[in-house]
Amino acid sequence: MEYRLNKYISGSGYCSRRKADQLIEEGQVTINGKRATIGMRVLPGQKVKVRGELIKHEIEPIYIAFNKPVGVVSTTDTQDKDNIVEYISHEQRIFPIGRLDKDSQGLILLTNDGDIVNKILRVGNNHKKEYLVKVNKPITKEFLTRMSQGVPILDRVTRRCEIKEINPYTFQISLIQGLNRQIRRMCEYFDYEVIKLERIQIMNIKLGNLGQGNWRNLTPDELEGLFDLLDKSETDTKAKKPANSNKAMNKALEAYDIKTNYRKASSVAKQTKTSKPDKSDKKPAAPKTFAEASKEKPVKKKEATGPRIGKTRASKKKAQPKQQPPKPRRGR
């Protein structure tokens, strides 16, 4: 499922990747009737021939853009009745690249190509995603400025971002980071509530006029641009220090949601059957930072001293039986 020509040929079982490179150099490989060169890509729908023989794969790569409605969940878990895979009902087995919150709508990419998923997620901190966000009260210049400079979330400050006002209640924001419910958390920090959140672009792929609930195949130009960006991102990542992973941070954020009874955590609470909603008006105490929580040692419980008797506990030692005084001997 790789777009590189040599891997495409070897993946069909025709020959090894090294042999494929040799055949390409010898001019015995064509793509859509034109002589191929080393490093070329194979896009969906293109015909590859080696020595005049058509190369076929049992499963051809699929890359689609989907306009996700609110309520659809970005999961392949069939136990979730609102899962994205059953909603689309594609003839091939596909899966989403990354996530988009259930309460959010807009662009999400899906594919059956595991290689490109790994590439995109590996450089997740380097590719751009754009959103349109509508909030519950008028936007101020101070809000836009402070949002763009980074917002503290637990023990981390979000990376700088590009943001611009569209109208008094709507702004467009461009992120290169992917924290759990990041935009909603950033707005909550400034006492704004997100009314509508729509993703309109991922890297070079734009939502455009794609209708809500509809999907389309990515065009050859979009795929070429996407692959070029991935190659560039991988090169940049190797040249620089690797970016901090968001996995640990996202786990801490999910734990925080459960602890503060956020509505998104209700499904987790139902599964565990241990988390009960707090009906009091008091706000939950702020959780410890992720760094502090990781250093905490588990508290050892005191061992019980024995079965409870009234308000006290009996000693573990067995009570010694009372000695009976010796009976007097009878005279003969």
C-alpha positions as CSV (number, residue, x, y, z in Angstrom):
1,M,0.0,0.0,0.0
2,E,2.9,2.3,-0.6
3,Y,3.0,5.0,-3.3
4,R,6.6,4.5,-4.2
5,L,7.0,2.7,-7.5
6,N,9.5,0.1,-6.4
7,K,7.4,-0.9,-3.4
8,Y,4.3,-1.0,-5.5
9,I,5.9,-3.5,-7.8
10,S,7.4,-5.6,-5.0
11,G,4.1,-5.5,-3.1
12,S,2.3,-7.2,-6.0
13,G,4.7,-10.2,-5.7
14,Y,6.3,-9.6,-9.1
15,C,9.8,-9.2,-7.7
16,S,11.9,-7.8,-4.9
17,R,12.2,-4.1,-4.3
18,R,15.9,-4.1,-5.4
19,K,15.0,-6.0,-8.6
20,A,12.2,-3.5,-9.2
21,D,14.8,-0.6,-9.0
22,Q,17.0,-2.5,-11.5
23,L,14.0,-2.9,-13.9
24,I,13.1,0.8,-13.6
25,E,16.7,1.8,-14.3
26,E,16.7,-0.4,-17.4
27,G,13.6,1.4,-18.7
28,Q,11.4,-1.7,-18.5
29,V,8.7,-0.1,-16.3
30,T,6.0,2.3,-17.5
31,I,3.3,4.3,-15.7
32,N,0.3,5.1,-17.9
33,G,2.4,4.2,-21.0
34,K,5.3,6.6,-20.1
35,R,8.8,5.4,-19.0
36,A,9.2,5.5,-15.2
37,T,12.2,6.7,-13.3
38,I,13.5,5.8,-9.8
39,G,11.6,7.4,-7.0
40,M,8.3,8.0,-8.9
41,R,5.0,7.5,-7.2
42,V,2.0,5.5,-8.2
43,L,-1.4,7.2,-7.7
44,P,-4.8,5.5,-7.6
45,G,-6.1,4.7,-11.1
46,Q,-2.6,4.7,-12.7
47,K,-1.5,1.6,-14.7
48,V,2.0,0.2,-14.0
49,K,3.5,-2.3,-16.5
50,V,6.8,-4.2,-16.2
51,R,8.1,-5.6,-19.6
52,G,4.6,-5.0,-20.9
53,E,2.9,-7.0,-18.1
54,L,0.2,-5.1,-16.1
55,I,1.0,-5.1,-12.4
56,K,-2.1,-5.8,-10.3
57,H,-2.8,-5.5,-6.6
58,E,-5.6,-7.3,-4.8
59,I,-6.4,-4.1,-2.9
60,E,-5.7,-0.8,-4.5
61,P,-4.9,2.2,-2.2
62,I,-7.8,4.5,-1.3
63,Y,-7.5,8.1,-0.1
64,I,-10.7,10.0,0.6
65,A,-11.8,13.3,2.2
66,F,-15.0,13.2,4.3
67,N,-17.1,16.1,5.7
68,K,-17.9,14.6,9.1
69,P,-21.2,15.8,10.7
70,V,-21.6,16.4,14.4
71,G,-22.4,13.1,16.2
72,V,-20.2,10.8,14.1
73,V,-17.3,9.3,16.1
74,S,-13.9,9.0,14.6
75,T,-13.5,5.3,15.4
76,T,-13.5,1.9,13.7
77,D,-15.1,0.3,16.8
78,T,-18.3,-1.3,15.5
79,Q,-19.7,-1.4,19.0
80,D,-20.1,2.3,18.8
81,K,-23.3,2.8,16.7
82,D,-22.1,6.2,15.5
83,N,-18.7,5.0,14.2
84,I,-17.4,6.7,11.1
85,V,-16.7,3.6,9.1
86,E,-20.3,2.3,9.2
87,Y,-21.5,5.8,8.5
88,I,-19.5,6.0,5.2
89,S,-20.1,2.3,4.3
90,H,-17.2,2.2,1.9
91,E,-16.7,-1.1,-0.1
92,Q,-13.1,-1.3,1.1
93,R,-12.0,-1.5,4.7
94,I,-10.8,2.0,5.5
95,F,-9.9,3.9,8.7
96,P,-9.6,7.5,9.7
97,I,-6.3,9.4,9.8
98,G,-6.3,11.0,13.2
99,R,-9.4,12.2,15.0
100,L,-12.1,14.9,15.0
101,D,-14.2,15.3,18.2
102,K,-17.8,14.0,18.2
103,D,-19.1,17.5,18.9
104,S,-17.1,18.9,15.9
105,Q,-17.6,18.7,12.2
106,G,-15.7,19.1,9.0
107,L,-12.7,17.6,7.2
108,I,-11.2,14.2,8.1
109,L,-9.2,11.9,5.8
110,L,-9.6,8.2,5.6
111,T,-7.6,5.5,3.8
112,N,-6.7,1.8,3.7
113,D,-3.0,2.7,3.4
114,G,-1.3,2.1,6.8
115,D,2.0,3.5,5.6
116,I,0.6,7.0,5.0
117,V,-1.3,6.9,8.3
118,N,2.0,6.3,10.1
119,K,3.7,9.1,8.2
120,I,1.1,11.6,9.0
121,L,0.8,10.7,12.7
122,R,4.6,10.6,13.0
123,V,4.9,14.3,11.9
124,G,1.6,15.3,13.6
125,N,3.2,18.2,15.3
126,N,4.4,19.7,12.0
127,H,1.4,19.7,9.7
128,K,-1.2,22.5,9.6
129,K,-4.9,22.1,10.3
130,E,-7.3,25.0,10.0
131,Y,-10.6,25.5,11.8
132,L,-13.6,27.9,11.8
133,V,-14.8,28.5,15.4
134,K,-18.0,30.2,16.5
135,V,-18.2,31.3,20.2
136,N,-20.9,32.4,22.5
137,K,-19.9,36.1,23.0
138,P,-18.2,38.8,21.0
139,I,-14.5,38.4,20.2
140,T,-12.0,41.0,21.5
141,K,-8.5,41.9,20.2
142,E,-7.0,40.8,23.5
143,F,-8.6,37.4,23.2
144,L,-7.2,36.9,19.7
145,T,-3.7,38.1,20.8
146,R,-3.5,35.9,23.9
147,M,-4.9,32.9,22.0
148,S,-2.2,33.2,19.3
149,Q,0.6,33.4,21.9
150,G,-0.2,30.1,23.6
151,V,-2.6,29.0,26.4
152,P,-1.7,27.0,29.5
153,I,-3.4,23.5,29.5
154,L,-2.5,21.5,32.6
155,D,1.3,21.6,32.8
156,R,1.9,22.7,29.2
157,V,1.5,25.9,27.2
158,T,0.1,25.4,23.7
159,R,2.3,26.3,20.7
160,R,1.9,29.7,19.0
161,C,-0.8,29.7,16.3
162,E,-2.3,31.9,13.6
163,I,-5.7,33.3,14.3
164,K,-7.9,35.9,12.6
165,E,-11.4,37.3,13.1
166,I,-14.0,36.5,10.6
167,N,-17.0,38.3,12.3
168,P,-17.8,39.4,15.8
169,Y,-18.5,35.8,16.9
170,T,-16.4,33.7,14.6
171,F,-12.6,33.3,14.1
172,Q,-10.3,31.1,11.9
173,I,-7.4,29.4,13.7
174,S,-4.5,27.4,12.3
175,L,-2.8,24.8,14.5
176,I,0.2,22.6,14.1
177,Q,-0.5,20.7,17.4
178,G,-3.1,18.1,18.2
179,L,-4.0,18.1,21.9
180,N,-7.3,16.5,23.1
181,R,-10.1,19.1,22.6
182,Q,-7.4,21.8,22.2
183,I,-9.4,24.6,20.8
184,R,-12.3,24.1,23.2
185,R,-9.9,24.1,26.2
186,M,-8.1,27.2,24.9
187,C,-11.4,29.1,24.6
188,E,-12.6,27.9,28.0
189,Y,-9.4,29.4,29.6
190,F,-10.7,32.9,28.5
191,D,-14.3,32.1,29.5
192,Y,-15.5,31.6,25.9
193,E,-17.7,28.6,25.0
194,V,-17.4,27.0,21.5
195,I,-20.8,26.9,19.8
196,K,-19.6,25.4,16.5
197,L,-16.2,24.0,15.4
198,E,-15.5,23.0,11.8
199,R,-12.2,21.8,10.4
200,I,-11.7,23.2,6.9
201,Q,-8.2,22.1,6.0
202,I,-5.6,19.4,6.7
203,M,-2.1,20.1,5.3
204,N,-2.8,20.9,1.5
205,I,-6.3,19.2,1.5
206,K,-9.2,21.6,1.7
207,L,-12.9,20.9,2.6
208,G,-14.1,23.2,-0.1
209,N,-17.8,22.8,-1.1
210,L,-18.0,19.2,-0.1
211,G,-21.5,18.6,1.4
212,Q,-21.8,17.6,5.0
213,G,-22.0,13.8,5.3
214,N,-20.4,13.3,1.8
215,W,-17.0,12.1,0.8
216,R,-14.8,12.2,-2.3
217,N,-11.5,10.7,-3.5
218,L,-8.4,12.9,-3.3
219,T,-7.3,14.2,-6.7
220,P,-3.8,13.3,-8.1
221,D,-2.6,16.9,-7.5
222,E,-3.8,16.7,-3.9
223,L,-2.0,13.4,-3.4
224,E,1.2,14.6,-5.0
225,G,1.2,17.7,-2.8
226,L,0.4,15.6,0.3
227,F,3.2,13.2,-0.3
228,D,5.7,16.0,-1.0
229,L,4.7,17.6,2.4
230,L,5.2,14.3,4.1
231,D,8.6,13.7,2.6
232,K,9.6,17.3,3.6
233,S,8.3,16.8,7.2
234,E,10.2,13.6,7.6
235,T,13.4,15.2,6.4
236,D,12.9,18.1,8.8
237,T,12.1,15.8,11.7
238,K,15.3,13.9,11.2
239,A,17.3,17.1,11.0
240,K,15.8,18.5,14.2
241,K,15.3,17.2,17.6
242,P,12.1,15.1,17.8
243,A,9.0,17.0,19.0
244,N,7.5,16.0,22.4
245,S,4.9,13.4,22.0
246,N,1.3,14.4,22.8
247,K,0.3,10.9,23.9
248,A,1.1,11.3,27.6
249,M,-0.5,14.8,27.6
250,N,-3.7,13.5,26.0
251,K,-3.9,10.7,28.5
252,A,-3.6,13.3,31.3
253,L,-6.3,15.4,29.7
254,E,-8.7,12.5,29.4
255,A,-8.1,11.6,33.1
256,Y,-8.8,15.3,33.9
257,D,-12.1,15.2,31.9
258,I,-13.2,12.1,33.9
259,K,-12.2,13.6,37.2
260,T,-14.2,16.8,36.5
261,N,-17.2,14.9,35.1
262,Y,-16.9,16.4,31.6
263,R,-19.8,15.2,29.5
264,K,-17.4,13.5,27.1
265,A,-16.3,11.2,29.9
266,S,-19.8,9.7,30.4
267,S,-19.2,6.7,28.1
268,V,-16.1,5.8,30.1
269,A,-18.0,6.2,33.4
270,K,-20.7,3.8,32.1
271,Q,-18.1,1.2,31.3
272,T,-16.4,1.4,34.6
273,K,-19.6,1.9,36.6
274,T,-17.6,3.6,39.3
275,S,-17.7,7.3,38.3
276,K,-20.8,9.1,39.5
277,P,-21.7,12.7,38.5
278,D,-21.2,15.3,41.2
279,K,-24.5,17.0,41.8
280,S,-23.1,19.6,44.1
281,D,-22.7,23.2,42.9
282,K,-19.1,23.2,44.0
283,K,-16.4,23.4,41.3
284,P,-14.0,20.4,41.3
285,A,-10.6,21.0,42.7
286,A,-7.9,21.7,40.2
287,P,-6.0,18.5,39.5
288,K,-2.3,18.1,40.0
289,T,-0.1,18.6,37.1
290,F,0.8,15.7,34.9
291,A,4.5,15.9,36.1
292,E,3.4,15.9,39.8
293,A,0.9,13.1,39.3
294,S,3.5,10.9,37.7
295,K,5.9,11.3,40.7
296,E,3.2,10.4,43.3
297,K,3.7,7.2,45.2
298,P,0.7,5.0,45.9
299,V,-0.6,5.3,49.5
300,K,-0.3,2.0,51.4
301,K,-3.5,1.0,53.3
302,K,-3.2,0.0,56.9
303,E,-3.8,-3.7,57.5
304,A,-6.9,-4.5,59.5
305,T,-6.1,-5.7,63.0
306,G,-9.0,-8.2,63.1
307,P,-12.8,-8.4,62.8
308,R,-14.8,-5.4,63.9
309,I,-16.6,-5.7,67.2
310,G,-18.8,-2.8,67.9
311,K,-16.6,0.4,67.5
312,T,-13.4,-1.4,68.1
313,R,-11.5,-4.2,66.4
314,A,-10.5,-7.4,68.0
315,S,-6.9,-8.2,68.3
316,K,-5.3,-10.6,65.8
317,K,-4.0,-12.7,68.7
318,K,-6.4,-15.5,69.7
319,A,-7.8,-15.0,73.1
320,Q,-6.4,-17.6,75.6
321,P,-9.1,-19.7,77.2
322,K,-9.6,-18.9,80.9
323,Q,-8.2,-21.5,83.3
324,Q,-10.9,-23.1,85.4
325,P,-10.1,-23.5,89.1
326,P,-9.4,-27.1,90.1
327,K,-12.4,-29.0,91.4
328,P,-12.1,-30.1,95.1
329,R,-11.6,-33.8,95.6
330,R,-14.3,-35.8,97.3
331,G,-13.3,-37.8,100.3
332,R,-13.5,-41.5,100.3
